[in-house]
Amino acid sequence: MIKQTAILGGLLLAAGASAQTTFDFAAPTFDRWNYPFNFTAGVRPAASTFGSGFIPGQFDDRDAQFLNSFITAGDIAPGQGASNYIITSATATATITGGEFSYDNVYNEGASIDLFGTGFRGGLNAFAYGDDFAWGFGDPTSEDIRNAYATDNAGGSLRDVSNNQRDGFTPAPFAVGNILGETPGTTVIGSGQTVEFALDLNNADVVSYLQDSLNSGIVSLSITSLHFAEQGGASTFPIFSTNEGGAPVSLQLEVKIIPAPASAAMLGLGGLVALRRRR
């Protein structure tokens, strides 16, 4: 009996966690320049991020956002229960192809490039929105109507950070972009540089967002910034390559999946039954 108990314990321990695995998603399934006046949704070769300059009552503060959604279900089994995804590393990488803009690698409104999760309105989710659903319904100069919006998942609630200046709060980006080879505090001329976003896994809101996303089978991330844009003026903001531009955003995750307790128990019971039959 002691021997059988020890074996059962070993089976349950073995069932308790899968090996940690690195998953590389070389391109998003859906990407989109998330801007009210983008009339070629989902097919543009470039996407820029900029702010509206805070015009009360008009346009979101984070006016032009860059949405990237990665279907993970084919590589990382969904539906295992959000807390059973143990994420030890998460990094997104983008390519800057244009613009001349101020750069900082810590949060700095007007100089940093900020990565957030994505929330959806009107009963939509990342699958339903894809990359060509309507930006929003109503006057495109209005605030708070975009169907997909950057969120910092504050306290587990998908808070829209698109108008954080108007609403007087400082959001918590999932990551702030680090442009390889560029010096923070300087002006960058976009010419193919790589920008890395190391997601902050010390932030419980980031972790819970990623866990919920993996459980659903799709991770949706929004790149934003508050670089000032002037209509008809120079491109004083970062411009990124999209899928169609040939250098899409990529995502690398290191994940370990812990099966649900019921699954582990059944595996252990099955092993014990097999032992009894052999005896």
C-alpha positions as CSV (number, residue, x, y, z in Angstrom):
1,M,0.0,0.0,0.0
2,I,2.9,2.3,0.8
3,K,4.4,1.6,-2.5
4,Q,1.2,2.3,-4.3
5,T,0.7,5.6,-2.4
6,A,4.3,6.7,-3.3
7,I,3.7,5.9,-7.0
8,L,0.3,7.8,-7.0
9,G,2.1,10.8,-5.4
10,G,4.7,10.6,-8.1
11,L,2.0,10.5,-10.8
12,L,0.2,13.5,-9.3
13,L,3.5,15.4,-9.1
14,A,4.3,14.6,-12.7
15,A,0.8,15.7,-13.7
16,G,1.1,18.9,-11.7
17,A,3.1,20.9,-14.3
18,S,4.1,20.7,-17.9
19,A,7.6,21.7,-19.0
20,Q,8.3,25.3,-19.5
21,T,8.3,26.0,-23.3
22,T,9.2,29.0,-25.4
23,F,6.7,30.0,-28.0
24,D,7.7,32.3,-30.8
25,F,4.9,34.1,-32.8
26,A,6.7,35.7,-35.7
27,A,3.7,37.8,-36.8
28,P,0.3,38.7,-35.5
29,T,-2.7,37.0,-36.9
30,F,-4.4,40.4,-37.1
31,D,-2.8,43.8,-37.1
32,R,-4.3,47.2,-37.7
33,W,-3.6,50.9,-37.6
34,N,-6.2,51.7,-35.0
35,Y,-7.0,55.3,-36.1
36,P,-10.4,56.8,-36.9
37,F,-9.3,58.0,-40.3
38,N,-7.7,54.8,-41.4
39,F,-9.8,53.9,-44.5
40,T,-7.7,50.8,-45.4
41,A,-8.1,48.8,-42.2
42,G,-6.0,45.7,-41.9
43,V,-4.0,46.2,-45.1
44,R,-1.8,49.2,-44.6
45,P,2.0,48.6,-44.7
46,A,2.7,51.0,-41.8
47,A,1.0,52.2,-38.6
48,S,1.9,55.3,-36.6
49,T,1.2,56.2,-33.0
50,F,0.6,59.7,-31.8
51,G,-1.6,61.8,-29.5
52,S,-4.1,64.4,-30.4
53,G,-2.5,67.1,-28.3
54,F,-5.4,66.9,-25.8
55,I,-8.3,68.8,-27.5
56,P,-11.1,68.7,-24.9
57,G,-14.1,67.0,-26.3
58,Q,-12.4,65.9,-29.5
59,F,-10.4,62.8,-30.4
60,D,-8.9,60.4,-27.9
61,D,-5.6,61.6,-26.3
62,R,-4.0,58.4,-27.6
63,D,-5.4,59.1,-31.0
64,A,-3.5,56.7,-33.3
65,Q,-2.9,53.2,-31.8
66,F,-1.3,50.1,-33.3
67,L,-3.3,46.9,-32.6
68,N,-1.6,43.4,-32.8
69,S,-3.5,40.2,-32.0
70,F,-1.8,36.8,-31.9
71,I,-3.9,33.7,-31.9
72,T,-2.1,31.4,-29.5
73,A,-4.6,28.5,-29.4
74,G,-2.8,26.4,-32.0
75,D,0.4,26.4,-29.9
76,I,-0.7,26.9,-26.3
77,A,-3.8,24.9,-25.3
78,P,-6.6,27.3,-24.3
79,G,-9.3,26.7,-21.7
80,Q,-7.0,25.3,-19.0
81,G,-8.0,27.9,-16.5
82,A,-6.3,31.3,-16.4
83,S,-4.4,30.7,-13.2
84,N,-2.8,27.5,-14.7
85,Y,-0.7,29.5,-17.1
86,I,2.6,30.3,-15.5
87,I,4.3,33.0,-17.6
88,T,8.0,33.5,-16.9
89,S,8.9,35.8,-19.9
90,A,7.0,37.9,-22.4
91,T,8.6,40.1,-25.0
92,A,7.1,41.9,-28.1
93,T,9.3,43.3,-30.8
94,A,8.5,45.9,-33.4
95,T,10.3,47.6,-36.3
96,I,10.3,51.4,-36.7
97,T,10.4,52.4,-40.3
98,G,9.8,56.2,-40.2
99,G,9.2,59.4,-38.3
100,E,11.5,61.8,-36.4
101,F,10.6,61.9,-32.8
102,S,11.7,62.3,-29.2
103,Y,12.6,59.1,-27.4
104,D,12.7,57.8,-23.9
105,N,12.8,54.3,-22.6
106,V,10.9,55.0,-19.4
107,Y,7.3,56.2,-19.2
108,N,7.3,59.8,-20.4
109,E,4.2,61.3,-22.0
110,G,5.3,62.7,-25.3
111,A,8.5,60.6,-25.6
112,S,8.0,57.0,-24.6
113,I,6.4,54.3,-26.8
114,D,4.0,52.4,-24.6
115,L,2.6,48.9,-24.9
116,F,-0.7,47.9,-23.4
117,G,-3.3,45.2,-23.5
118,T,-6.4,45.7,-25.6
119,G,-10.1,45.9,-24.5
120,F,-13.1,45.8,-26.7
121,R,-16.5,47.4,-26.7
122,G,-20.0,46.4,-27.9
123,G,-19.7,42.8,-27.0
124,L,-16.7,42.3,-29.3
125,N,-13.5,40.4,-28.5
126,A,-10.2,40.1,-30.3
127,F,-11.5,37.2,-32.5
128,A,-14.6,39.1,-33.6
129,Y,-12.8,42.4,-34.1
130,G,-10.0,40.9,-36.2
131,D,-8.3,43.7,-38.1
132,D,-11.0,45.1,-40.3
133,F,-14.0,45.7,-38.1
134,A,-15.4,49.2,-37.7
135,W,-13.1,51.5,-35.7
136,G,-16.1,52.8,-33.9
137,F,-19.7,53.9,-34.4
138,G,-20.5,57.6,-34.5
139,D,-18.5,60.8,-35.2
140,P,-14.8,59.8,-35.7
141,T,-13.7,63.0,-33.9
142,S,-15.5,61.8,-30.7
143,E,-13.9,60.4,-27.6
144,D,-14.4,57.0,-26.0
145,I,-16.1,55.3,-29.0
146,R,-13.3,53.2,-30.5
147,N,-14.2,49.5,-30.5
148,A,-10.7,48.4,-29.6
149,Y,-8.8,50.4,-27.0
150,A,-5.5,50.3,-25.1
151,T,-5.9,49.1,-21.5
152,D,-3.6,48.7,-18.5
153,N,-6.1,46.2,-17.0
154,A,-6.0,48.1,-13.7
155,G,-7.0,45.9,-10.9
156,G,-8.2,43.3,-13.4
157,S,-10.6,45.8,-15.0
158,L,-10.1,46.7,-18.6
159,R,-9.6,50.4,-18.0
160,D,-9.4,52.4,-21.2
161,V,-6.2,54.5,-21.1
162,S,-6.9,56.3,-24.4
163,N,-7.9,59.5,-22.5
164,N,-5.6,59.3,-19.5
165,Q,-4.6,63.0,-19.9
166,R,-8.2,64.1,-20.0
167,D,-9.1,61.9,-17.0
168,G,-6.1,62.9,-15.0
169,F,-4.4,59.6,-14.3
170,T,-1.1,58.0,-15.1
171,P,-1.6,54.5,-16.7
172,A,0.7,51.6,-16.1
173,P,2.0,50.4,-19.4
174,F,2.6,46.6,-19.8
175,A,6.0,47.7,-21.2
176,V,7.9,50.8,-22.4
177,G,9.7,50.3,-25.7
178,N,13.5,50.2,-25.7
179,I,14.9,51.1,-29.2
180,L,18.1,49.1,-29.7
181,G,21.1,51.2,-30.6
182,E,19.4,54.5,-29.7
183,T,20.1,56.8,-26.7
184,P,17.2,57.8,-24.4
185,G,16.6,61.5,-24.3
186,T,17.5,62.0,-27.9
187,T,15.7,62.4,-31.2
188,V,15.3,59.3,-33.3
189,I,15.0,59.1,-37.0
190,G,13.1,55.9,-37.9
191,S,15.0,53.8,-40.3
192,G,14.5,50.2,-39.5
193,Q,15.4,50.1,-35.8
194,T,14.1,47.3,-33.6
195,V,12.1,48.3,-30.5
196,E,11.7,45.7,-27.7
197,F,8.9,45.6,-25.2
198,A,9.8,43.4,-22.2
199,L,6.4,43.0,-20.5
200,D,6.4,43.7,-16.7
201,L,5.6,40.4,-15.1
202,N,6.1,41.9,-11.7
203,N,2.8,43.7,-12.3
204,A,-0.1,41.4,-11.4
205,D,-2.4,43.2,-13.8
206,V,-0.1,42.4,-16.7
207,V,0.1,38.7,-15.6
208,S,-3.6,38.3,-15.2
209,Y,-4.3,39.9,-18.6
210,L,-1.9,37.5,-20.3
211,Q,-3.3,34.5,-18.4
212,D,-6.9,35.4,-19.4
213,S,-5.7,35.9,-23.0
214,L,-4.0,32.5,-23.2
215,N,-7.0,30.9,-21.6
216,S,-9.1,32.5,-24.4
217,G,-6.6,31.6,-27.1
218,I,-5.6,35.0,-28.3
219,V,-3.3,37.8,-27.0
220,S,-4.1,41.3,-28.2
221,L,-1.6,44.1,-27.6
222,S,-1.8,47.8,-28.4
223,I,1.3,50.0,-29.1
224,T,0.6,53.7,-28.3
225,S,2.4,57.0,-27.7
226,L,1.5,60.6,-27.0
227,H,3.9,62.1,-29.5
228,F,2.3,65.3,-30.9
229,A,1.0,65.2,-34.4
230,E,0.0,68.3,-36.4
231,Q,-2.3,68.0,-39.3
232,G,-0.3,68.5,-42.5
233,G,3.0,68.8,-40.5
234,A,6.1,66.6,-40.2
235,S,5.9,63.0,-38.9
236,T,7.1,63.8,-35.4
237,F,6.0,60.4,-34.2
238,P,7.1,56.7,-34.6
239,I,5.9,54.8,-37.7
240,F,5.9,51.0,-37.5
241,S,6.0,48.2,-40.1
242,T,2.9,46.0,-40.2
243,N,2.3,42.5,-41.6
244,E,1.9,44.0,-45.0
245,G,5.0,46.1,-44.5
246,G,7.1,43.0,-44.3
247,A,8.5,43.5,-40.7
248,P,5.6,42.7,-38.4
249,V,5.4,42.8,-34.7
250,S,6.5,39.5,-33.0
251,L,5.7,38.0,-29.6
252,Q,7.8,35.5,-27.6
253,L,6.3,33.8,-24.5
254,E,7.8,31.4,-22.0
255,V,4.9,29.5,-20.5
256,K,4.4,26.5,-18.2
257,I,0.9,25.0,-18.0
258,I,-0.3,23.5,-14.8
259,P,-3.3,21.1,-15.5
260,A,-6.5,21.7,-13.6
261,P,-6.6,19.6,-10.3
262,A,-9.3,17.4,-11.6
263,S,-7.2,16.4,-14.6
264,A,-4.2,15.6,-12.4
265,A,-6.3,13.6,-10.0
266,M,-7.8,11.5,-12.9
267,L,-4.3,10.9,-14.3
268,G,-3.2,9.7,-10.9
269,L,-6.3,7.5,-10.4
270,G,-5.8,6.0,-13.9
271,G,-2.2,5.1,-13.0
272,L,-3.2,3.5,-9.8
273,V,-6.0,1.5,-11.5
274,A,-3.4,0.3,-14.0
275,L,-1.1,-0.8,-11.2
276,R,-3.8,-2.8,-9.5
277,R,-4.7,-4.5,-12.8
278,R,-1.1,-5.5,-13.4
279,R,-1.0,-7.0,-9.9
